[in-house]
Amino acid sequence: MTDDAIHHVEANGLRFVYLEAGAGPLVLMLHGFPDTARTWDHARAASAAAGVRVVCPWMRGYAPTAIPARDADAETLGRDVLGLIAALGAESAIVVGHDWGAAAAYAAAALEPARVRRLITVAIPHPATLRPTPRRVWGVRHFFAYKLRGAPARFARDDFAALPAIYRRWSPTWAPGPDEFAAIRETFADAASLDAAFGYYRALRLRPPAWLRAPITVP
């Protein structure tokens, strides 16, 4: 099975497309916005070489994964993770999440902690730890801007000029080449996929539900 082979599976009522490498205990790597399964290419290869089975799905609504009928809330994202673990034939998995992938990982660990062997999250702290300050609110101002009507169309203007711009803001010392964002542009070439990605922001509640504010018991 090659790193670039495309696979699909039905999970939580949706058809997910994923990349896979390696054999052994399942490791699920979940991307955020504006990323794709390709974000994990280097991590997937390195982890597979260490003796695990790595699966990197395109998240709900990110083409070529199916477009859902409604915006994805926290519980839906968590149940996507749990559904993928089961559909991939595993009892549990090490779950790695970045950004929205981290939010999905937290939700899965809160809903069914026995299904998540280890939890690794990047860039997004657990919801129960968040305390708003002016600096933090300014740092996540895009969360509010992306809730507004017309946000997907504005993001797509001028061949997705907002895409490299937001990466420059988040990673000012990184100078990506022009091909670095090809996979993202390919995913968002489908306007419905871009709208579904913004649906994560539209469905986001300012106060997480009680079940998501509870302490995580997963290592």
ZAGUMAR-566817 format. One record per residue (C-alpha): residue in three letters; x, y, z. Coordinates in steps of 0.02 Angstrom, whole numbers, padded with zeros to 5 digits, always signed. Example, Ala and Ser with C-alpha at 12.3 -4.5 7.8 and 13.67 -1.06 7.14 Angstrom:
<nodes>
ALA+00615-00225+00390 SER+00684-00053+00357 
</nodes>
This chain:
<nodes>
MET+00000+00000+00000 THR+00080+00162-00057 ASP+00072+00328+00034 ASP-00025+00408-00109 ALA-00158+00273-00126 ILE-00332+00345-00100 HIS-00455+00247+00007 HIS-00631+00278+00069 VAL-00742+00217+00209 GLU-00916+00254+00277 ALA-00915+00325+00452 ASN-01047+00421+00552 GLY-01160+00428+00399 LEU-01030+00505+00284 ARG-00906+00443+00153 PHE-00730+00487+00209 VAL-00580+00482+00094 TYR-00410+00451+00171 LEU-00225+00415+00146 GLU-00144+00271+00236 ALA+00030+00205+00271 GLY+00110+00071+00379 ALA+00045-00073+00484 GLY+00016-00095+00670 PRO-00087+00000+00800 LEU-00200+00131+00722 VAL-00147+00314+00726 LEU-00278+00436+00662 MET-00211+00606+00605 LEU-00342+00744+00588 HIS-00308+00907+00497 GLY-00378+01080+00529 PHE-00414+01235+00426 PRO-00356+01277+00298 ASP-00270+01109+00277 THR-00302+00937+00206 ALA-00247+00757+00234 ARG-00089+00806+00138 THR-00037+00913+00286 TRP+00022+00753+00370 ASP+00126+00683+00224 HIS+00292+00693+00315 ALA+00221+00641+00484 ARG+00126+00497+00403 ALA+00282+00425+00324 ALA+00390+00447+00479 SER+00259+00372+00595 ALA+00226+00224+00480 ALA+00413+00187+00479 ALA+00404+00177+00669 GLY+00282+00031+00659 VAL+00105+00099+00663 ARG-00040+00109+00542 VAL-00069+00292+00502 VAL-00234+00351+00427 CYS-00255+00533+00373 PRO-00433+00574+00319 TRP-00497+00728+00232 MET-00611+00795+00367 ARG-00800+00809+00351 GLY-00844+00918+00202 TYR-00666+00934+00137 ALA-00666+00865-00040 PRO-00645+00725-00089 THR-00732+00675+00074 ALA-00920+00696+00056 ILE-01007+00862+00085 PRO-01127+00851+00234 ALA-01304+00919+00232 ARG-01275+01031+00383 ASP-01135+01122+00473 ALA-01028+01016+00589 ASP-01042+01046+00776 ALA-00923+00979+00908 GLU-01019+00819+00941 THR-01030+00778+00756 LEU-00841+00799+00737 GLY-00809+00689+00888 ARG-00924+00554+00823 ASP-00836+00563+00655 VAL-00675+00514+00744 LEU-00758+00372+00839 GLY-00845+00313+00681 LEU-00683+00312+00584 ILE-00596+00209+00718 ALA-00734+00078+00708 ALA-00747+00082+00518 LEU-00560+00055+00504 GLY-00578-00104+00605 ALA-00498-00046+00767 GLU-00559-00047+00946 SER-00461+00110+00986 ALA-00331+00227+00913 ILE-00198+00354+00951 VAL-00281+00516+00893 VAL-00177+00662+00832 GLY-00267+00824+00793 HIS-00218+00997+00734 ASP-00334+01148+00744 TRP-00511+01084+00702 GLY-00436+00910+00705 ALA-00387+00944+00886 ALA-00565+01000+00924 ALA-00629+00837+00849 ALA-00503+00738+00950 TYR-00554+00822+01114 ALA-00736+00785+01075 ALA-00701+00602+01038 ALA-00601+00582+01198 ALA-00741+00662+01298 LEU-00879+00557+01219 GLU-00793+00386+01225 PRO-00624+00394+01313 ALA-00600+00206+01302 ARG-00587+00221+01112 VAL-00442+00346+01119 ARG-00280+00264+01177 ARG-00177+00423+01172 LEU-00222+00602+01131 ILE-00102+00721+01044 THR-00163+00895+00999 VAL-00080+01042+00913 ALA-00121+01228+00918 ILE-00292+01217+01004 PRO-00302+01200+01194 HIS-00440+01104+01280 PRO-00601+01208+01287 ALA-00607+01201+01478 THR-00438+01290+01489 LEU-00484+01440+01382 ARG-00497+01607+01470 PRO-00534+01754+01354 THR-00414+01900+01356 PRO-00400+02043+01229 ARG-00240+01967+01159 ARG-00317+01794+01138 VAL-00475+01862+01060 TRP-00371+01961+00936 GLY-00269+01806+00896 VAL-00426+01709+00847 ARG-00518+01853+00763 HIS-00538+01747+00607 PHE-00657+01634+00707 PHE-00780+01779+00712 ALA-00746+01840+00535 TYR-00776+01666+00464 LYS-00949+01661+00542 LEU-01007+01808+00437 ARG-01113+01792+00282 GLY-01006+01785+00124 ALA-00848+01732+00215 PRO-00810+01583+00099 ALA-00823+01693-00056 ARG-00708+01823+00020 PHE-00581+01688+00063 ALA-00584+01625-00118 ARG-00554+01796-00198 ASP-00400+01824-00306 ASP-00356+01639-00316 PHE-00367+01617-00128 ALA-00253+01762-00085 ALA-00312+01745+00095 LEU-00233+01572+00103 PRO-00048+01620+00104 ALA-00092+01778+00200 ILE-00162+01684+00349 TYR-00012+01567+00352 ARG+00104+01717+00354 ARG+00009+01781+00505 TRP+00018+01615+00596 SER+00195+01567+00544 PRO+00290+01727+00504 THR+00459+01639+00490 TRP+00396+01511+00363 ALA+00417+01548+00178 PRO+00317+01416+00083 GLY+00342+01390-00103 PRO+00204+01421-00230 ASP+00159+01235-00237 GLU+00138+01218-00049 PHE-00047+01261-00056 ALA-00092+01159-00211 ALA-00183+01023-00112 ILE-00285+01153-00018 ARG-00335+01245-00177 GLU-00384+01079-00254 THR-00498+01038-00107 PHE-00576+01211-00105 ALA-00600+01218-00294 ASP-00768+01141-00250 ALA-00866+01289-00181 ALA-00974+01170-00078 SER-00817+01102+00006 LEU-00757+01276+00049 ASP-00928+01320+00120 ALA-00928+01159+00224 ALA-00758+01204+00296 PHE-00826+01374+00349 GLY-00975+01282+00422 TYR-00862+01224+00565 TYR-00848+01407+00616 ARG-01033+01444+00591 ALA-01080+01300+00707 LEU-00953+01346+00840 ARG-01032+01396+01006 LEU-00946+01529+01110 ARG-00973+01421+01265 PRO-00935+01236+01241 PRO-01066+01111+01301 ALA-01046+01043+01477 TRP-00988+00871+01417 LEU-00844+00953+01324 ARG-00790+01060+01471 ALA-00759+00908+01582 PRO-00578+00858+01613 ILE-00505+00738+01486 THR-00458+00569+01559 VAL-00363+00505+01408 PRO-00171+00506+01423 
</nodes>
